[in-house]
Amino acid sequence: NIRAEIKQGLMHALQSGIPQVQQVIAQVIAKVFAAEVAVNGWPSLVPDLARLAATSSSSSSSSENSDIKSPPPPPPLLLGNQQQLGVVALTTLGYVCEEMKEDHSSQQDINEALTAIIASMTAQDKPELVYAAVNALKNAIHLTARNFQVAHERDMIMKMLCQAASSSDIGVRTVGFESLGLIAERFYSKLGPYMEAIYTL
């Protein structure tokens, strides 16, 4: 149907390899997802973006018994180089997360998005990719209340953000500190165990 064709066309354009097009399409995809979320009209979007992001990171974060898990194997690439596709996928995930409301979003979608984002934050040799991942996580902070109730998931998020805030890349470091600020606003009561590490940044 026409809605499916539009979504397919948007995903194809997202992988066009043309940065100006990709940036606009990323925002359009997020708005379409927001319009469809009430009827679960685009259930494949977050998993597809997570798999595209995974093509750019050679390492991933995982934890047993955690809702934040290693991403599934990526699908074949369409167009564009791997790192650029990863940056675009993460940027799109950030916009999508920004549109999500925790009480009205699938926890599976939230966990899949967080998994892809955190996995990409481990690619320290790719600062552009890490910047996109940290920025996406900043846009997803409002979705992490349930994850912050689970100690090892909270530890993982805080570890990666502290790592970002101590990065030699000024862009990554800046957005890392911005993310920590948002976490302090929402989850200050949970930050006791991390204060020493934060003070040393």
C-alpha positions in Angstrom: 0.0 0.0 0.0 1.0 3.6 -0.3 2.1 4.0 3.3 4.4 1.0 3.0 5.8 2.4 -0.2 6.5 5.8 1.4 8.3 4.2 4.3 10.4 2.0 1.9 11.2 5.1 -0.1 12.3 7.0 3.0 14.6 4.2 4.1 16.1 3.9 0.6 16.7 7.7 0.6 18.3 7.5 4.1 21.0 5.2 2.6 21.6 7.5 -0.5 25.1 8.5 0.6 24.2 12.2 0.1 24.6 13.9 3.5 22.2 16.8 2.9 19.4 14.4 1.8 20.1 12.0 4.6 19.8 14.7 7.3 16.4 15.8 6.0 15.2 12.3 5.6 16.2 11.4 9.1 13.9 14.1 10.5 11.1 13.1 8.1 11.4 9.5 9.2 11.1 10.5 12.9 8.0 12.5 12.2 6.3 9.7 10.2 7.2 7.3 13.0 5.6 9.6 15.6 2.4 9.8 13.5 2.3 6.0 13.2 3.3 5.0 16.7 -0.2 5.1 18.1 -1.2 2.3 15.7 2.2 0.6 15.8 2.4 1.4 12.1 6.2 1.1 11.7 7.4 -1.7 14.0 10.4 -2.5 11.8 11.9 1.0 12.0 13.9 0.8 15.2 15.3 -2.7 14.5 16.3 -1.6 11.0 18.0 1.5 12.2 19.7 -0.5 15.0 21.1 -3.0 12.4 22.3 -0.2 10.1 24.1 1.4 13.1 25.7 -1.9 13.9 27.4 -2.0 10.5 29.7 0.8 11.6 30.8 -0.5 15.0 33.2 -3.4 15.2 32.5 -3.8 19.0 29.3 -3.9 21.0 28.2 -3.7 24.6 26.3 -6.6 26.1 25.3 -7.8 29.5 23.7 -11.1 30.6 20.2 -10.8 31.9 20.0 -7.2 30.6 17.4 -5.6 28.4 20.2 -3.8 26.7 21.7 -6.5 24.5 24.1 -7.0 21.6 22.4 -5.9 18.3 21.5 -8.5 15.7 23.6 -9.0 12.6 23.3 -6.1 10.1 21.4 -6.5 6.8 23.3 -6.0 3.5 24.2 -2.4 2.9 22.4 -0.5 0.1 24.4 2.6 -0.7 27.0 4.7 1.0 30.0 3.8 3.1 29.5 2.0 6.4 30.6 4.7 8.8 28.4 7.3 7.1 25.5 5.0 7.2 26.1 4.3 10.9 26.2 8.1 11.7 23.0 8.6 9.7 21.2 5.6 11.4 22.2 6.9 14.9 21.2 10.5 14.0 17.8 9.1 12.9 17.5 7.0 16.0 18.1 10.1 18.0 15.3 12.0 16.3 13.0 9.0 16.7 13.8 8.7 20.4 13.1 12.4 20.7 9.6 11.8 19.4 9.0 8.8 21.7 7.1 9.1 25.0 8.1 6.5 27.6 4.6 5.7 28.7 3.4 5.3 25.1 6.3 3.6 23.5 7.3 0.0 23.2 9.9 -0.9 25.8 11.4 -3.3 23.2 11.9 -0.3 20.8 13.5 1.7 23.6 15.8 -1.2 24.5 16.8 -1.8 20.9 17.5 1.8 20.4 19.6 2.0 23.5 21.5 -1.2 22.5 22.5 0.2 19.2 23.4 3.6 20.6 25.6 2.2 23.4 27.3 -0.4 21.1 28.3 2.5 18.8 29.7 4.5 21.7 32.4 1.8 22.1 33.9 2.6 18.7 36.5 5.0 20.1 38.5 5.1 16.9 35.6 6.6 15.1 34.8 10.0 16.8 32.2 11.0 14.3 30.3 7.8 15.0 30.7 8.2 18.8 29.5 11.8 18.6 26.3 10.6 16.7 25.8 7.9 19.3 26.2 10.1 22.4 24.0 12.7 20.8 21.3 10.1 20.2 21.6 8.9 23.8 21.1 12.5 24.9 17.9 12.6 23.0 16.8 9.3 24.6 17.5 10.2 28.3 13.8 10.7 28.9 13.2 7.1 27.9 15.7 5.5 30.4 13.7 5.6 33.6 13.1 1.8 33.6 16.7 1.1 32.6 17.9 3.3 35.5 16.1 1.0 37.9 18.3 -1.9 36.9 21.8 -1.5 38.4 23.9 -3.1 35.6 22.0 -1.2 32.9 22.4 2.0 34.8 26.1 1.2 35.3 26.5 0.6 31.6 24.9 3.9 30.6 26.9 5.9 33.2 30.2 4.2 32.2 29.7 5.1 28.6 28.7 8.7 29.3 31.6 9.2 31.7 33.9 7.8 28.9 32.3 10.3 26.4 32.7 13.2 28.8 36.5 12.4 29.1 37.0 12.0 25.4 39.8 13.9 23.6 37.3 14.9 21.0 35.7 18.2 22.0 32.4 17.5 20.3 32.0 14.1 22.0 33.1 15.6 25.3 30.6 18.4 25.1 27.6 16.2 24.3 28.7 13.8 27.0 28.6 16.5 29.6 25.2 17.7 28.3 23.9 14.1 28.7 25.2 13.8 32.2 23.5 17.1 33.0 20.2 15.8 31.8 20.6 12.6 33.8 21.4 14.6 36.9 18.1 16.5 36.4 16.1 13.3 36.1 17.9 10.7 38.2 19.9 12.6 40.8 19.0 10.2 43.5 20.7 7.4 41.6 24.0 9.2 41.0 25.6 8.6 44.4 27.9 5.7 43.3 29.1 7.7 40.3 29.9 11.0 41.9 33.6 10.3 42.4 34.0 9.4 38.7 32.0 12.4 37.6 34.1 14.8 39.8 37.3 13.6 38.2 36.1 14.4 34.7 
